[in-house]
């Protein structure tokens, strides 16, 4: 899922509740990074946003360390969570 479908599930249909514990933590970490950028630059440009994305995509050492620290204690649930909307969007 990408684009509008992903945004719809995440924002309008509480899709975050369907995430695993680890994915929820990764999402929270990403939101924290976004908030730090917004504190630094009140109106970030597209280049600023891509630079933020590159921070994790390029696997910067500090990103890896921060991510590992946050995720080390999280455990996966053994129960899969699917709702009818997610099943329809996957088709």
Residue pairs with C-beta under 8 A, 6 or more apart in sequence:
1 9
1 89
1 90
5 89
6 15
9 15
9 18
9 85
9 86
9 89
10 16
13 83
13 85
15 86
16 24
16 27
17 81
18 81
18 82
18 83
18 86
19 27
20 76
20 77
21 74
21 75
21 76
21 77
22 71
22 74
22 76
25 70
25 71
25 74
26 67
26 71
29 66
29 67
29 70
30 56
33 52
33 55
33 56
34 52
37 44
37 48
37 49
37 52
38 44
41 48
44 52
55 63
56 63
56 67
